């Protein structure tokens, strides 16, 4: 690889690392192409970028960004799972995918500039994602409005039932 290509790659990685909300470092050994293809597909669906990195270039690109706290883990065959908006998505997708595998191991992660270990990544994976949180929030906002509509409608429907019962009683006599 030419020096100019390396500099371009470092610049591109630095820009990505500067925008990163979450990055998970995973160690890969003896993983077949089919497995990696499935994993890449899951990451694409979750809007997570998966990148096998050259360690020395990634360490240089991480300088001055939040990813620099995990640059010590850039040794051996590693990949980065990067998310720019959903903090939980990389951990959730990766931990779900590797739960029965021994060939892929999580080393560490950075979340909003703070380094977390493997147990922290596991805890992060159990948290609800951005879409689930939005759904919960929407449900909480709709609940009082629905209750208000039912409360306002209750006297009118009760009056209608009383009038109907009275009409039925009059017709039955």
Secondary structure, 3 states (H helix, E strand, C coil): CCHHHHHHHHHHHHHHHHHCCEEEEEEECCCCHHHHHHHHHHHHHCCCEEEECCHHHHHHHHCCCHHHHHHHHCCCCEEEEEECCCCCHHHHHHHHHCCCCCCEEEEEEEECCEEECHHHHHHHHHCCCHHHHHHHHHHHHHHHHHHHHHHHHHHHHHHHHHHHHHHHHHHHC
